[in-house]
Amino acid sequence: METPETQAKLTFDQLPEAVSFLINEISEMKNLISKQTIVEPPKRRPIGVYEASKFIKKGIGTIYNLTSAKKIPHYKQGLNSTFLKTNYWTIL
């Protein structure tokens, strides 16, 4: 049987074969999906300046200098800076 992609129009007599083809394709996709493992991305949690300074083993002033140089991503919450703990900070 030709696949639906290569066949322009189906006749009424070809419908059972086409449905059978589609059912087989769906069951193959279900098998592939069930074999996949779901990998969750690492959770990033917000930390303050004191915890950030302990994490990268630098002083608080250095943390503020790195944020103003845009080397560490941060978010301002009022007067406080909040950071997301990520692994690439360790290269600083």
C-alpha positions as CSV (number, residue, x, y, z in Angstrom):
1,M,0.0,0.0,0.0
2,E,1.2,3.5,-0.7
3,T,1.5,5.8,2.3
4,P,-1.0,8.6,2.6
5,E,1.8,11.1,1.9
6,T,2.4,9.6,-1.6
7,Q,-1.2,8.9,-2.5
8,A,-3.3,11.9,-3.5
9,K,-6.8,10.5,-3.0
10,L,-8.1,7.4,-1.3
11,T,-11.0,5.4,-2.6
12,F,-13.6,3.8,-0.5
13,D,-12.1,0.4,-1.0
14,Q,-8.7,1.5,0.2
15,L,-10.0,3.0,3.5
16,P,-9.6,-0.2,5.6
17,E,-6.0,-0.6,4.5
18,A,-5.3,3.1,5.2
19,V,-6.9,2.9,8.7
20,S,-4.8,-0.2,9.4
21,F,-1.7,1.6,8.3
22,L,-2.5,4.6,10.6
23,I,-3.2,2.3,13.6
24,N,0.2,0.6,13.1
25,E,1.9,4.0,12.9
26,I,0.2,5.2,16.1
27,S,1.2,2.1,18.0
28,E,4.8,2.5,16.9
29,M,4.8,6.1,18.1
30,K,3.3,5.1,21.4
31,N,6.1,2.5,21.8
32,L,8.7,5.1,21.1
33,I,7.2,7.6,23.5
34,S,6.9,5.0,26.3
35,K,10.6,4.1,25.9
36,Q,11.8,7.7,26.3
37,T,12.9,8.9,29.7
38,I,11.9,12.3,30.8
39,V,14.8,14.4,31.9
40,E,13.8,17.4,34.0
41,P,16.0,20.5,33.8
42,P,17.9,21.4,36.9
43,K,15.8,23.6,39.2
44,R,17.0,27.1,39.6
45,R,16.2,28.8,42.8
46,P,16.6,32.5,43.7
47,I,19.3,33.3,46.1
48,G,20.4,36.5,47.8
49,V,23.8,38.3,47.6
50,Y,25.2,36.7,50.7
51,E,24.4,33.2,49.5
52,A,25.8,34.1,46.0
53,S,29.0,35.3,47.6
54,K,29.4,32.0,49.5
55,F,28.6,30.0,46.4
56,I,31.3,31.5,44.1
57,K,33.6,32.3,47.1
58,K,34.0,36.0,46.3
59,G,33.2,39.0,48.4
60,I,29.9,40.9,48.3
61,G,31.5,43.9,46.6
62,T,32.8,41.6,43.9
63,I,29.3,40.2,43.4
64,Y,28.0,43.7,42.9
65,N,30.8,44.5,40.5
66,L,30.1,41.4,38.5
67,T,26.5,42.3,38.2
68,S,27.2,45.8,37.0
69,A,29.6,44.3,34.4
70,K,26.7,42.0,33.4
71,K,28.8,38.8,34.1
72,I,26.2,37.5,36.6
73,P,22.5,37.6,35.7
74,H,20.4,39.1,38.4
75,Y,17.0,40.6,39.1
76,K,16.3,43.7,41.2
77,Q,13.6,43.4,43.8
78,G,13.3,46.8,45.2
79,L,16.8,47.6,46.6
80,N,17.8,44.0,46.8
81,S,19.5,42.0,44.0
82,T,18.3,38.4,43.5
83,F,20.3,35.8,41.6
84,L,19.5,32.5,40.1
85,K,21.9,29.8,41.2
86,T,23.4,28.2,38.1
87,N,26.5,26.0,37.4
88,Y,28.3,28.4,35.1
89,W,29.0,30.8,37.9
90,T,31.8,28.4,39.0
91,I,34.0,29.6,36.1
92,L,34.2,33.1,37.5
